[in-house]
């Protein structure tokens, strides 16, 4: 005969045994007279149901390529392209002569105006040089021996005719202007 080892239960388990419920119904206390027997019954493995596929099995997994819905076939697209190209070429040849005539007129107008615009630019340049010269004369009128356009009476260029125009340096051209005007027009000399 085998002897079963009697293990005393902690008070925590003993106090919890009375409040344990099995799936919503009270245990049969007449069957579990002994609390130790009740505890060992609680710790037995629960009954469970194996998760199985539904009857007939699972449906197949779709893995094949689903092509996009096409509205036109390849031949229809090629025919549409050729038709649109023919229509566009017809409209181009209807308007080609008038567009070319307009472009020719605009080119002739720009060729006619360009020399006049250059002459106006050169005239404004010479007027500013004259203003600079007059400003220098007014500024240096009290300096003894100063002659405008020279360095105290000495000509700056010996080999040039005194009546020829020598373009001043860019900073010298704007010498009597504000620094803001000088920087505003800074890139203009690179454009012409």
Residue pairs with C-beta under 8 A, 6 or more apart in sequence:
9 35
9 36
9 39
13 39
14 35
17 35
17 38
17 39
17 42
20 27
20 42
21 27
27 38
32 38
32 41
72 80
121 192
128 173
129 165
129 168
129 173
131 176
132 168
132 172
132 173
132 175
132 176
133 148
133 149
135 176
136 148
137 148
140 146
140 148
145 152
145 153
146 152
146 153
147 153
149 156
150 156
155 162
156 166
157 166
160 166
170 189
171 182
174 181
174 182
174 185
